[in-house]
Amino acid sequence: MTITAPPPDARRTTPRPTGGPPRRLPPEPLWFAAFSGFAGVFAAVAGPAAHRTWGVVAAVGYAVAAGVSAVSRTAGRCCAFAGAALVPLVVLVATGTAQEEVAVVARSGAHLLRHGTPYPASAVPVGAYTAYDPYLPGMAVFGTTGLDPRLLFTAVFAVAIVLAGLIGRGRGGLGWGGLPVLVLVSPVVALPVAVGGDDLPVLGLSCLGLVLARRRPGWAGPVLGVAATLKPTAWPVLVTALFLTGRSGAPRYAGTAAAVLVPVIGVPALLDPAAFLTNVVLFPLGLTPVTSPADSPLPGHLLAGLGPVGHAAALALLGLTGVTIAAWLCLRPPRDAADAARRTALGFGLAICLLPATRWGYLLYPTVLAAWSRTVVA
């Protein structure tokens, strides 16, 4: 009897034991129960009324979702998102309760319609930090429609993240729009949806721009150009995406991004340079008579609290971090959108820790980008 050896290709493709079953996350009812507990504690310790209201409503919503998800996972997920994000949003909008940023954006939108610039006069009243507008000019557009700005924040985020998921053709564990479900229904996303997180549209457009950068650089330019007119937090993504476009796509990407960015930012800056500098640059850096109330005890804020030398040290470390990330991008460009998102998440995490005026809520950026990078394929 002749024994025939398997062909070489067959030997190479024979699957090997994986060493055990794949690791699995805890059941979703446990996650929702944990989220409910967090929301309850948050309601008890939070200062702003909008945050306390969210905590009370979300604690109930997550608790109900924990029970429902034991019967139907899909129904539990929908229940969690509705109870922790949509229902609190409706309650807060109906009662006119929101984070202070929502009122700032609404006021800036009205100012833009009347004066052609979203920024108040150069002389900002001392003692009123809400009189400052630290956002870039594009953010004021959310305040020009007469609707509550947070409705538009959420709508832009939802549309952008769904498009990013469809284009990116995400792999296992996908939630709605390419993000893992547990991230979308977690307090990390649900809280800003309800209380008025102005970072949501920036994040959604950032994910969409990254996934378009390699395939359609001419489309990625306007998307990230718009994001970069909202908040400076979009600028790292704008730069990182350039390394995904390749030599042939870079000119189109840069040109289309500049076509959006330059006029939207340039016109208000030229109309009142002093107001632009005071609101957009000096106030966020803590260099105005009235400083931001953002005071989460992260390293940058603690350093700034030591006085002028500590403040300068925090800014120097922040600049050094930016230079290091930029050098990394130049020496080893990102391979794809997922790699770019991971690097951007790392950069955001470090920057949030080193900013003189910072909040725990800014961790939304690295959390969402890191989670999204694990599912997108582009």
N, C-alpha and C positions, 0 to 999 in steps of 0.2 A: 504494500500500500504506500502510495506516495503522498507525502504531506506537503502541501503548498503553503509557503509563507504568505502572509498578507502583503499587499503592495505597500511601498514606502509611505504613500500618502495616507493610507488607512491607518498605519501605525502612528503617524504624527497626529492624526485627528481623533484618536481614541480618547474619550473623555476620562479625566482623572478624578478620583474621589475629592470632594471639596473639604473633607475634614469635619463634616457635621452639618446640621441644618442651618440655614441662614438666620441671622439675628433678626428678631422681630421686635417692633415697638410694643409697649404695653397697650392693652385694649383701650379703644377710644373712650368708653365710659369712665375709665380712670383719669384720662386726660381732661375730660369735661368736668369731672368732679374737682380736679385740681384747679382748673380755671375758675370754677365757681368759688372755691375757697379764696383764691387770689382776689377776685372781684369783691368779695365780701370784706376782706381785710383792707383793700384799697378804698372802699367806701368809708371805712371807719377812720382812715388816717389822711385821706386826701384833703387838700385845702380848697381848691376851686369848687364851686357848686356844681358845675358841669361834670366834674370828675366824680363827685360823690353820687350824683344821680346815675351816672353810667354804672358805677359799682353796684348800686342796689339792683337796678334792672338786670344787669348782666349776670349777677350772681344767681338770680332766679332763672334766667334764660339758660345758663350753662347747667344748672341743676336739672332742669327739665330735659335738656339734651342728653345728659348722662343716662337718664332713665329710658328715653326714647331710643338711643343708640344701642341699648342692650337688645332691642327687638329688631331695629332696622338701622343699619349703619348710614345709609343715604339720608333717611329721615332725620337721624340724629345730627348729621352734619348741617343739614338745612336749618334745623331747629336751633343749633348753636349759633349759626351766622345771623339768623333772624333775631334771636333773643339777645345776642351780645352786641350786635352792630345796628341792624335796621330798626328794631323797636326802640332802643335808646335814642337813635338819631331822630326818629319821628317825635318822641317825647320832648327832646331837647329843642328841636326846631319849633314845635308848637308852643313851648313855654318861653322861647326867646333866650335860652341859656346856652352859652358856648364858651369856648376858650377866648381869651382876649384877642388872639390873633385874627379871629373871624371878624370882629368889629374893626380891626385895623385894616384888613383887606377891603371891607365894605366902604369904609371911609376913603381909602385910597382910590377905589374905583370911582366914587363920586367926584373926588378931586380931579381925577384924570379927565372925566367928561367935561368938567367946568374949565379947567386951566391947561389941559394938555400935558400935565405932568402929575404923577401920583403923589408927589412929595409935598408936605406942608412947607411953608415959608422957611427960609434959612434960619431964622431965629425961633428955635423950638422952646416952648415954655419949660423952665426949670422945674423939676419935681414931678413931671408927668411922663413917665417912660412910654406910655401908650400913645403919646403924641408922635413918637418916632415911627417910621416905616422902614424896617431893615431889609425889606424884600427888593428884588430887582423889578423893573417896571412891568414885566409881563404878568406878575402876580395880580396886579390891580385889575386886570381884565375880568377876573373872577368876581369882582365887586361891582361890575358895571351893568349887570343884567336885572337887578332888582330881586333876584333869588338869593336865598341864603347861600353864601359861598361854599359851605361844606358840602352842599348837594352837588355842586359842580366839581369840587375836589374828588369826591367819591366816583362820580360819573367818568371823569377823565382817567382815573386810576383803573377802574373796572374795564373800560374799553381798551386801554393801552395794554393791560396785563393779559387780557384775553387774546388780543392780536399777537402779542409776543409768544404766548403759548401755542397758538395755531401755527405761526411761522416757524417757531423753534422745534416743533414736533417733539415735545417732551417725552421722556421715557418713564418707567415704572414709578408708582407712587404719586402720580399727577393729581393735582386738585383742579380747581377751576382756574383756567388760564395759565397753566404751567407751574403754579405754585403748589406745594404740598398742602393738602386740606387743613392739617393741623396748624399750619402757619396762618392761613387765611382766616380761620375761625378763632384763632388765639387772641388774647388781649393785645398782642403786639400790633395787630391790624384793626381789630374791632374797636378799640378805644379811640384811635385817631379818626376813624370813620364817624363815630358818634359825636365827639366833642369838637371836631374841626381841625384835623391834622392837615396843615398846608403842605406837608412833605409828601402826601400821597400822590398828587399828580406828577411831582418830580420823579418819584420812584417808578411809577408806571411808565412814563415816557423814557426813563433811563433803560429799563429792561427792553422796551420795544426798540430803542435806538441801538442797543448792543446787538440784538439778534438780527437787525437789518444791516449792520455795518459791513459784514463780509459779503453778504449777498446783494444788497442794494445800497451802495454807499450814497448815491444821489438822493435816496429817500431817508437814510439815517441822518443826513445833515440837517434837514429841516426839523425832524423830530427832536433831536438832541439840541438843536438851536433853540427851539421853543422851550425845552426844559431848562436850558441855561439862561433864559430870560426871566425865569421864575425865582430861583434861589441860587446862590453861589455853590450850594451842595451838588449841583448838576455839572459843575465845571470839571471835576475829576473824571466823570464818566465821559464827558465830551472829549477830553484829551485821550483817555484810554482807548476809546473807540477808533481814534485815528490810526492806531497800530493794527487794527483789524482790517482796514480797508485795502491794504496793499498799495504798491506804488501806482498802479493804474487808477485805483479808486480814490486815493487820497485827495487829488485836486478837486474832484467833484464833491466829495464829502466836505472839504474845507470851504469850498465856494458856496455851496447851498446853506451850510451852517452860518457862515458869515452874512449871507443875504438876509437871514432872519435876525441874527444876533445884533449886528451893528446898528441898524436903524432903531430897533426896539429899545436898546439901551442908550444909544448915542443921542437920540433926540431929547429925552428928558434930562440927560446929563448936560447937554448944551443949553437947554432952557434955563436951568438954575443949577450951575455947577456946585455952589456952596451947599444947597439943600441935598443934592445927590451925595456929595462927599460925607456930609454929616450923618445922613440916615443909613446909607448903604455900607459905608466903610468905618467911620469912627464909632458909631453906636455899637455895632456888633463886636468890635474889638475892645470895647470898654473904655474908650478914650473921650467920652462926652461927660458933661457934668452929671447927667443921669445915666445910670448903667442898667443893663438888662437884669431882670430879676432871676434869670436862669442861674441856679446856684447848686446844682447837684454836686455832691462832694467827690468829684473826679480830680485826677492829678492837676490838670490845667487850672481849674478853679481854685484848688488849694494853693498852688503856686502863686496865682494872681493875688490871693488874699494876703500874701506876705509883704505886699507893697510894690513900688515901681520896679525894683530889681526882680522880684518874683514874677511880675507881669511880663517883663521883658524876657525872662527865661522861658516862660510858657510859650510866648510867641516864637522865640528862637527854636525851641524844640519842635514846634509845629512846622516851621519852615524847613528844618532839617529833615523831618519826616517826609514832607512833600518832595524835597530834592532826592531823597533816597528812593522813593517810589518811582519818580520820574526816571532815575538812572536804571532801575530794574526793568522798566518798560522798554527803554532804549536798548539795553544789552540783551534782554530776552523777551521779545515781544510776545504777547498772549497768543495762544494757538487758536482759540475760538471764543465765542461769546461767554461760555461757561467759565473759561480760564480768566477772561477779562472781568467777569462779575466777581469771582473770588478775590482777585487782586484789589478791585475797587472796594469790596467789603472790608478787606484788611486795612486799606488806607482810611476808610471811614471810621473804623473802630479805633485806630490810633489817633486820628484827628479829633474825634469826640472826646477822648480821654485828655487831650492836650489843650482844647479850646478854653480860654479864660471864662467865657460864659457858656455853659453847657447844661443840658438836661438829659435825664435818663431816656426820655422819649426819642432822642436822636438815634438811639440804638436800633430804631426801626430800619435804618438804612443797611447796616451790616447784616442784620438778621434776615431781612427779606432777600437781599442780594445773594447771600450765602445759600439760602434755601432754594432760591430760583436756579442757582448755578448747578445744583445737583440733579435737576430734571431736564434742563434745556439741552437740545442737541442742535448746534449750529456752528 
